[in-house]
């Protein structure tokens, strides 16, 4: 008896069968489902829009994501019965919804988010992603946002992918085969962009102070915003810097083109910029497209403090909203008002502080509200969340200088922090401190 061997189906045929409209794809989402949305500029907006347009057919759909760009219409009040966001990091498009109670916030280290899904602690029903067109072997790239996407895609029962002709093909652990996608929605649209914040004179003063701590051959991590941009401007005289960072912004491209960032002295992934997502303008997205210099990895690798700590001279630069005189850092809320998230700050603070010749830096302006209030306070306000503990803090930087707190007593910390507070608040801070610590 001759066995009949069926021909293997090519990935192109598989792909063609899965192509549908966004409206048809989101019919797979049912009431009560938990849906993960890919983050940052990779949020698949046409699929999200189609899902929101079905709101009258859906009830109690839980949505999960870290920060995204775009409208986030599902967080609007009129859709409260259909969708409930559980934010893993709060962006400007969801901040009001979280604080109004229509959405909720899950405090979590960025490095541990994949574990939520791989452990089935948070079961996922549907994963919405945006990827590049497939290559000759049928592999699409996750593009500008790898971070938690692989874990979410593997955990979900159904994967709906926007295949966007304009999504960069990024390299590293950044690929998914067509066979792993359930529905494909083809598009050809520009990615959402985030223009670099323009540093003020205060930001530039902070940038100069921070840059003085960055040594030649250091591996750096920077976030996003005016202060990181200012820091980058003052690194042009450094030599052989490397990058191991959860994110990459436009300013790094300048340092690469100037020959400042070479990655030659890195310990982990030498010769490579190691990131988990990029967020910026088309210039940045074009730079990472098919660029072997940039290695995309999952956030549980990039943000693993053990991995981070293996980089010689690892220098982590993060920001804060408020810090008290003992060194407690509030970075995710303004009192009870939830502003952002835990993110990767602690991952990198702990990793850098344990690295050989590493430095963990928190940078912030000395005041807020045009100088009306001090960001260095005697005690954190009610509801203020401690993201980085006083035991983790090493360097605090403002426009007035640098306070090195590692190994310092409470009284020594108080003196060091008051010295870099705005002069208008130094006397009152000292009085408040001694009122709270009369025996000092």
C-alpha positions, 0 to 999 in steps of 0.5 A, a space after each residue: 500500500 502506497 502512502 499518499 504524501 500531502 504537499 506542504 502548504 507554503 507560508 504564502 498560502 497560509 498568509 493569504 488565508 488569514 488576511 481579513 479586514 479589521 472589522 472581521 478580525 475583531 469579531 474574534 473578541 468576545 465579552 469578558 475576554 482579556 486583550 493585550 495591546 502591543 505598546 508604544 508606537 506599535 499599538 495596532 490602531 486600525 484594529 483598536 478602532 475596529 474593536 472600539 466600533 464594536 463597543 455596543 456588542 461587547 461587555 466587560 472586555 479587560 484591556 492590558 498594555 504598557 504605555 501606548 501612543 494614539 487615541 486610546 478611545 476605549 478609555 473614554 467614559 462612553 465605553 466604560 461598560 464595554 472596556 476596562 483598562 488595566 494599565 501596566 504603565 500610564 501614558 498621557 492618553 489614559 491618565 485621566 481614565 485611571 484617575 477617574 476610576 474608569 481604568 486601573 493601574 497595576 504597579 509592577 517592575 517592567 522586567 516582570 510583566 512577561 511573567 504575568 503572562 507566561 505563568 498564566 497569572 493573568 490569562 490572555 484571550 486575545 493579543 493585538 500586535 503590529 508587525 512588519 511584512 514577512 520576509 522570504 521565510 515567512 517571518 514578520 518583525 515586531 518592529 519598534 516594540 518587542 518588550 512584553 509582546 512575545 510573552 503576550 503573543 505566546 500566552 494568548 489564544 488568538 493573535 490578531 496582527 496588523 501587518 504594516 508596510 511601514 513597520 521597520 524590520 528590527 533585528 534580534 529576538 524580534 520575529 514571529 512566523 506567519 503560522 503563529 498569527 490567526 488574523 492578518 490586517 494589512 495596512 500601509 500607514 506611518 507609525 505614531 511619532 513622539 517628537 523629542 522634548 526641547 530641554 529648558 535651561 534648567 534641564 540643560 544644567 541638570 544634563 551637564 551635571 549628570 554628564 559629569 558622572 558618565 565616564 568614557 567606556 560607560 554603558 548607559 541607560 536613559 529614559 525619555 523626556 527633556 532631561 534625558 535629551 539634555 544629558 545626551 547633548 552633553 555626552 559628545 566629548 565622551 569616548 566609546 560609550 555603549 547602550 543597554 537600555 529599555 528604550 532608545 530615542 532620537 538623541 542616541 542616533 546623534 551620538 552614534 553618528 558622532 562616533 561617541 557610541 561605539 559599544 566596543 567596551 560593553 560586556 553584555 552584547 558587545 558591539 550592539 545597542 541592546 534595547 527592548 523598544 524605540 520611541 521617537 520620530 521617523 528618523 529613529 524608526 528608519 535608523 533601526 530598520 534592518 540595522 544589525 547595530 541594534 539588538 532588540 530583546 525582550 524586556 525580561 532580558 534587557 531589564 533583568 538586574 542580573 543582566 544589567 549588572 554584568 555591564 562594566 561601568 553601567 550607568 543608569 539615568 532615570 527621573 523622579 517627580 519628588 524625593 524626600 530628605 531620606 532619599 525615597 523616590 516617588 516617580 509614578 504619582 503626584 500624591 494620590 494622582 497616578 501619573 506614570 508607572 514603576 516602569 524599569 527604574 528599579 530594574 536599572 537602579 539595582 542593576 547599575 548599582 551592582 555593576 563593576 564601577 556602575 552608577 545609579 542616577 536619579 535626575 530631577 528639577 529642584 522645583 515644579 509649577 514654575 518654581 512654586 513648590 520644591 521637588 525635594 521635600 521633607 516627607 513625601 505627600 499623602 498617597 505618593 508612591 515610593 518607586 525607588 527606596 532610600 536603600 537603593 538610591 545612590 546619586 541624586 542630581 538637580 540643576 544645583 549639583 549632585 548628592 551622593 547618598 550611598 552609605 550616608 546617614 539620614 542626617 548626612 542625606 538631609 544635608 546633601 539633598 538640601 544643598 542641591 534643593 532650590 535656594 528658596 526652599 533650603 531653610 524651610 526644608 531644614 526646619 521641617 527636617 529638625 521638626 520631624 527629627 528633634 534628636 538629630 
